[in-house]
Amino acid sequence: MSLAPFFAEGSSSVIEVLKRTDPWILCFSLLTVVATIWMGFWSARKSKTASDFFVAGRAVSVGWNASAISGEYLSAASFMGVAGMVMKNGYDALWYPVCYACGYLFLLLFIAGPLRRFGAYTIPDFAEGRYDSTLFRKIAVVFVLFIGFFYTMPQMKGAGTTLAYIFPGLPYWAGVVLVGAIITLNVALGGMKGITLVQAFQYWAKMFAICVPIFVLMSVYGGYHQHLAANRTSVDAPALMETDHSVEGREVLRKELPPQAPRDQPWISPFGSLTTKAAAKAGLTPKEQRPYSLLYTYSLIIALVCGTAGLPHILVRFYTNPDGVAAKRTTMWVMILIGVFYLFPPVFGVIGRNWLPDLYAASGAKGTDKIVLELPRILNEKYGPWGSVLSGITCAGAFAAFMSTFSGLLVSMTGALAHDVYGRMLRPDATSEARLKAFKVAAVLVGTVAVLLGTCVEGLDINFMVGQAFAIAAASYFPLLFLSSWWRGMTMTGAAAGMLTGGLLALGGITLTSVSDLAHLQGLDTFWRHHPMVRIFSEQPAIWAVPLAIAVMVVVSRLTSSRIPSDVRMKMLVLHAPEKLGLKQEYIQEHHSGH
């Protein structure tokens, strides 16, 4: 049997896809990918030791690290998902960008400094060192992987959506596989030191890509306030006109909304379609929906604020600073950098609602998640190829978004496997060369699993999936790190019990709702309609899982107070004493001979 017809058919399909590809968009996207790969190879030549691979030699300056953390944190959810969710659900979706930024205040006040002073390579290092327990390290590693894989899925959704937009007709899964392979190669070559420069560069690339198109679009099609006014109802529009006579909201062109789009009043309401969806499906009146909406909102706020302070791939970055003071300064600059960035994505959602309402009728990779990519092309009607140029810039920003975050996630999860599992559990006597080899093998394994998971989540919103990862982190790592850093009465048994209770229950509820939304368990829809409160508690478990985890940690620690580590006073002193006193110790160097 000849394979010639098969290859001929495949070649013709590729040619058709390329014919429909906008050259400007393709050019900017390729430029970003090539620059990322080149910087990864260039940096890889400087990564020689285990310290370089895991914590970049602990020599990253405040400016570089703040840019790198911002680049890693501003994922596909920030670059694409916030705009898509604002367009789809309205203004109650603004809790996402607000709380994404506010979470760093918790990090600044309570966690960043103590975590760096302890001087580990990974968060499981901290867990074992704080409680002198190899068992607890294993538990911590499991949650690094849980949170990491949940966080990689929306990055893969962003990759598949972007590639499907750049190459019309390309299957969603093909984009996931291609981007996943490129990033996995980059991480395997350079580790943490290899991606620090890349992520710092990608933050500024994303900032440029998100703000320049917005300024151009507003100068041509009207300001943000005008587009927002076009979504006002006839009842409150006159009040707006009275307070600001310069606003001519009704003169902004607005295309007809399809039936799938939310109406104006709920779209601009703080009790919009995002927070009221469970109650609305239960058939409750708008007044009856409000308590449910508030419950959903409070739980979302807790998940995002506390979850930021519990993300392993972000926390491990603070180990790359020289000391605790630098870690705190880095956190302050990160709040500024990401706060400025989050001013722009919601504007895409507002303008997109007026100009590209057809996206409401689509789903998956063709839905509102691609508004940031497609909106600039409306300029082609007036200014020829300039719309495509700006769209190419946003595509480059999207590449930078999911590539930088996926890189950080891979380093975090790969470090957990290579350093914590292989180097600490399976082969404690392994040489540095063996650990570096294990790092590269683990990177390929983790990248492969992440790609496979990414192909299964096309039907879920990017921001929604990220929120789930935050909820798991809030219910597991946040209570552990907060209480371990500030309460000397915590025991390993209490920490493990609380982490397992909160983390696993949150994981179970989130998994159940996600599988239900993907229509794999359709029988649950009837149950959710009759029990909206249960649906909210399952979809947004932070409001009960975080207090439960903390309560279990405190109660069990009280009951097992005889097991408090004997050197807890010294450890607490190391966590909080100023570096000038000379008490800071590098946990890895201290224990290297013992492992």
Secondary structure, 3 states (H helix, E strand, C coil): CCCHHHHHHHHHHHHHHHHCCCHHHHHHHHHHHHHHHHHHHHHHCCCCCHHHHHHHHHCCCHHHHHHHHHHHHCCHHHHHHHHHHHHHHCHHHHHHHHHHHHHHHHHHHHHHHHHHHHCCCCHHHHHHHHHCCHHHHHHHHHHHHHHHHHHHHHHHHHHHHHHHHHCCCCCHHHHHHHHHHHHHHHHHHHHHHHHHHHHHHHHHHHHHHHHHHHHHHHHHHCCHHHHHHCCCCCCCHHHHHHHCCCCCHHHCCCCCCCCCCCCHHHHCCCCCCCCCHHHHHCCCCHHHHHHHHHHHHHHHHHHHHHHHCCCHHHHHHHHHCCCHHHHHHHHHHHHHHHHHHCCCHHHHHHHHHHHCHHHHHCCHHHCHHHHHHHHHHHHHHHHCCHHHHHHHHHHHHHHHHHHHHHHHHHHHHHHHHHHHHHHHHHCCCCCHHHHHHHHHHHHHHHHHHHHHHHCCCCCCCHHHHHHHHHHHHHHHHHHHHHHHHHCCCCCHHHHHHHHHHHHHHHHHHHHHHHHHHCCCCCCHHHHHHHCHHHHHHHHCCHHHHHHHHHHHHHHHHHHCHHHCCCCHHHHHHHHHCCHHHCCCCCHHHHHHHHC
